[in-house]
Amino acid sequence: MRVLVTGGAGYLGSVLVGKMLEKGYAVRVLDNLLYGVDSMKRFLANSKFELDQGDIRDMTTIVRALKDVDAVIHLASIVGAQAAGLDPKPTIQINYLATRNIAELCELYEIE
């Protein structure tokens, strides 16, 4: 089973990715790597791991990342009132609109 983890390079995502790889899942991470790639370095040599750098607000990126996946765990978001309050527009785009797009595409492609 191949699973897409959006926001997989974040703290929770990187822990989850490690656990999933240990269990034998194929894991694709879609992340904009705003905080760097360090949390993903330990997985790069694993043949069941794919790192896709991209922005979940871009439909082409989402469609590409969803190719050949069986399930999606959506963790990509802007978190915290301070971060969200600094610039509400990207918060709405990422936390609401992109999430809605991912959910609708999963329904269209029959992905869990």
C-alpha positions as CSV (number, residue, x, y, z in Angstrom):
1,M,0.0,0.0,0.0
2,R,1.3,3.5,-1.0
3,V,0.3,6.3,1.3
4,L,0.7,10.0,0.6
5,V,1.5,12.1,3.7
6,T,1.1,15.8,3.1
7,G,3.1,17.9,5.5
8,G,5.2,14.8,6.1
9,A,8.4,16.8,6.8
10,G,6.9,18.4,9.9
11,Y,7.4,17.1,13.4
12,L,4.3,14.9,13.5
13,G,4.6,13.9,9.9
14,S,8.3,12.8,10.2
15,V,7.5,10.6,13.2
16,L,4.5,9.1,11.3
17,V,6.5,8.5,8.2
18,G,9.2,6.6,10.2
19,K,6.6,4.4,11.8
20,M,4.9,3.7,8.5
21,L,8.1,2.7,6.8
22,E,8.9,0.4,9.7
23,K,5.6,-1.3,9.1
24,G,6.4,-1.8,5.4
25,Y,4.2,0.9,3.8
26,A,5.4,2.7,0.7
27,V,5.3,6.4,1.7
28,R,5.3,9.5,-0.5
29,V,5.7,12.8,1.3
30,L,4.4,16.1,-0.2
31,D,5.8,19.0,1.6
32,N,7.0,22.6,0.7
33,L,10.0,22.0,2.9
34,L,9.6,25.5,4.5
35,Y,11.6,24.2,7.5
36,G,14.1,22.3,5.5
37,V,14.8,18.7,4.6
38,D,16.7,17.5,7.7
39,S,13.7,15.5,9.1
40,M,13.6,13.5,5.9
41,K,17.3,12.7,5.4
42,R,17.1,9.5,7.3
43,F,14.5,8.1,4.9
44,L,16.1,9.1,1.6
45,A,17.9,5.8,1.1
46,N,14.7,3.8,1.7
47,S,13.4,2.4,-1.6
48,K,9.8,2.7,-0.2
49,F,10.2,6.4,0.4
50,E,9.5,9.3,-2.0
51,L,9.9,13.0,-1.3
52,D,7.9,15.3,-3.4
53,Q,8.7,19.0,-2.7
54,G,5.7,21.1,-3.6
55,D,2.9,23.4,-2.5
56,I,-0.5,21.8,-1.7
57,R,-2.2,25.0,-3.1
58,D,-1.1,24.0,-6.6
59,M,-3.6,21.6,-8.2
60,T,-1.0,20.2,-10.6
61,T,1.2,19.3,-7.6
62,I,-1.7,17.6,-5.8
63,V,-2.7,15.6,-8.8
64,R,0.9,14.5,-9.4
65,A,1.3,13.5,-5.7
66,L,-2.0,11.5,-5.7
67,K,-0.9,9.3,-8.6
68,D,-0.8,5.7,-7.7
69,V,-1.5,6.2,-4.0
70,D,-4.0,4.1,-2.0
71,A,-4.6,6.5,1.0
72,V,-3.8,10.1,2.1
73,I,-2.9,11.4,5.5
74,H,-3.3,15.1,5.3
75,L,-1.1,16.9,7.8
76,A,0.0,20.0,5.8
77,S,-1.3,23.2,7.5
78,I,-0.4,26.4,9.0
79,V,-0.6,25.9,12.8
80,G,-0.9,28.2,15.7
81,A,-2.9,31.4,16.1
82,Q,0.2,33.6,15.8
83,A,1.3,32.1,12.5
84,A,-2.2,32.1,11.1
85,G,-2.8,35.7,12.3
86,L,0.3,37.1,10.6
87,D,-1.1,36.6,7.2
88,P,-4.6,35.1,7.1
89,K,-4.7,34.7,3.3
90,P,-2.2,31.7,3.0
91,T,-3.8,30.2,6.1
92,I,-7.2,30.1,4.4
93,Q,-5.6,28.9,1.2
94,I,-3.7,26.0,2.9
95,N,-5.9,25.1,5.8
96,Y,-9.2,25.3,4.1
97,L,-9.1,25.5,0.3
98,A,-6.2,23.1,-0.4
99,T,-7.7,20.7,2.2
100,R,-11.0,20.8,0.4
101,N,-9.3,20.2,-3.0
102,I,-7.4,17.2,-1.6
103,A,-10.6,15.7,-0.2
104,E,-12.5,16.2,-3.4
105,L,-9.7,14.7,-5.5
106,C,-9.5,11.7,-3.2
107,E,-13.2,11.2,-3.6
108,L,-12.9,11.6,-7.4
109,Y,-10.0,9.1,-7.6
110,E,-11.5,6.8,-5.0
111,I,-8.6,7.2,-2.6
112,E,-9.1,6.6,1.1
